[in-house]
Amino acid sequence: SKTLLMLADAYAHYFFVQEFVQDLELELQNAGLENPAYFRKRIHFCREFCELFPEADRELIINMRRAIADSYHYLGEAEKAETCYAQLVADFPQYYGSYLAWGDYYYLLRKDNFARAKEVYAKASEVAQDDAAREIVAERLNGMA
């Protein structure tokens, strides 16, 4: 968005704004592993980022929304996590990364529904638009074999 670009330009000599927000999101995750209250803060931060900068890079928005869903998982709120992943796929149906995030939820976080993970990864493979994306999905599928 213009706002995010303006912010990035204003602080370009000091730090990269996109890297900063991603680092902050990751630190909130790490803190949440020690104290679950930080998962709530992570949800709040990522939600506000998406609301303030809706035109940010697609992958950054997807990562922020994935962080929200993952945080619900860590808080034991599986239904909210599922809803977030379903909405992510609904909002980005032609981008493999949205399916990859949902598949990772089953495969890497829950570790309890590999059949569902394979289904979601298969959809990611269908919409992947380049060799690098297809390779990422193939690595996940091969890792499950």
FENHUNOR-V127651 format. One record per residue. N is the residue number from 0. PHI is phi in radians with two decimals (999 if undefined). PSI is psi in degrees with one decimal (* if undefined). Layout:
BEGIN
N & PHI & PSI
N & PHI & PSI
END
This chain:
BEGIN
0 & 999 & 162.3
1 & -1.06 & -38.3
2 & -1.12 & -45.3
3 & -1.14 & -40.9
4 & -1.11 & -40.4
5 & -1.11 & -42.3
6 & -1.10 & -44.3
7 & -1.10 & -42.5
8 & -1.14 & -41.1
9 & -1.09 & -32.1
10 & -1.96 & 13.8
11 & -1.01 & -31.0
12 & -1.38 & -11.0
13 & -1.91 & -44.0
14 & -2.91 & 167.7
15 & -1.65 & 117.5
16 & -1.01 & -45.5
17 & -1.08 & -38.6
18 & -1.19 & -39.0
19 & -1.06 & -47.8
20 & -1.17 & -34.6
21 & -1.22 & -39.0
22 & -1.12 & -40.9
23 & -1.12 & -43.4
24 & -1.02 & -44.1
25 & -1.15 & -40.0
26 & -1.16 & -35.2
27 & -1.14 & -35.8
28 & -1.11 & -49.2
29 & -1.04 & -41.6
30 & -1.15 & -36.3
31 & -1.11 & -30.3
32 & -1.16 & -26.4
33 & -1.58 & -37.1
34 & -2.50 & 108.3
35 & -0.98 & -19.7
36 & -1.01 & -28.4
37 & -1.25 & -21.0
38 & -1.18 & -36.4
39 & -1.12 & -41.6
40 & -1.13 & -37.0
41 & -1.12 & -44.7
42 & -1.02 & -48.0
43 & -1.06 & -47.4
44 & -1.07 & -49.0
45 & -1.16 & -39.5
46 & -1.11 & -45.3
47 & -1.11 & -40.2
48 & -1.02 & -48.5
49 & -1.11 & -34.4
50 & -1.28 & -39.6
51 & -1.36 & -30.5
52 & -2.24 & 60.1
53 & -1.13 & -19.8
54 & -1.70 & 13.8
55 & -1.11 & 166.9
56 & -0.82 & 133.6
57 & -0.93 & -45.3
58 & -1.14 & -35.1
59 & -1.16 & -43.5
60 & -1.09 & -44.9
61 & -1.08 & -41.9
62 & -1.12 & -38.6
63 & -1.16 & -41.7
64 & -1.23 & -34.7
65 & -1.11 & -39.7
66 & -1.08 & -36.7
67 & -1.10 & -49.8
68 & -1.08 & -45.4
69 & -1.03 & -40.1
70 & -1.09 & -41.0
71 & -1.06 & -39.0
72 & -1.02 & -50.1
73 & -1.10 & -26.8
74 & -1.47 & -0.2
75 & 1.39 & 19.0
76 & -1.86 & 70.2
77 & -1.05 & -37.7
78 & -1.11 & -41.5
79 & -1.17 & -38.5
80 & -1.07 & -48.3
81 & -1.00 & -44.8
82 & -1.07 & -42.0
83 & -1.12 & -43.4
84 & -1.15 & -42.7
85 & -1.06 & -40.9
86 & -1.20 & -35.8
87 & -1.06 & -46.5
88 & -1.15 & -38.8
89 & -1.12 & -35.6
90 & -1.41 & -26.1
91 & -2.29 & 61.4
92 & -1.24 & -18.4
93 & -1.83 & 13.5
94 & -2.05 & 123.1
95 & -1.04 & -31.3
96 & -1.08 & -30.4
97 & -1.21 & -39.7
98 & -1.24 & -37.6
99 & -1.03 & -43.6
100 & -1.05 & -45.0
101 & -1.20 & -40.8
102 & -1.08 & -41.2
103 & -1.07 & -32.4
104 & -1.01 & -47.3
105 & -1.29 & -39.2
106 & -1.46 & -46.3
107 & -1.73 & -32.0
108 & -1.63 & -59.4
109 & -1.28 & -40.4
110 & 0.98 & 34.4
111 & -2.35 & -1.5
112 & -2.49 & 70.2
113 & -1.17 & -30.1
114 & -1.11 & -43.8
115 & -1.17 & -40.2
116 & -1.02 & -44.4
117 & -1.08 & -40.4
118 & -1.05 & -46.3
119 & -1.22 & -41.2
120 & -1.09 & -36.5
121 & -1.07 & -39.5
122 & -1.17 & -38.0
123 & -1.05 & -42.1
124 & -1.11 & -38.5
125 & -1.09 & -38.6
126 & -1.67 & -8.1
127 & -1.01 & 131.1
128 & -1.82 & -0.5
129 & -2.60 & 168.8
130 & -1.10 & -37.8
131 & -1.09 & -43.5
132 & -1.14 & -43.5
133 & -1.10 & -36.1
134 & -1.16 & -40.1
135 & -1.05 & -46.6
136 & -1.14 & -42.9
137 & -1.05 & -37.8
138 & -1.08 & -41.0
139 & -1.10 & -48.0
140 & -1.11 & -41.2
141 & -1.16 & -33.6
142 & -1.17 & -22.7
143 & -1.49 & -15.7
144 & -1.21 & *
END
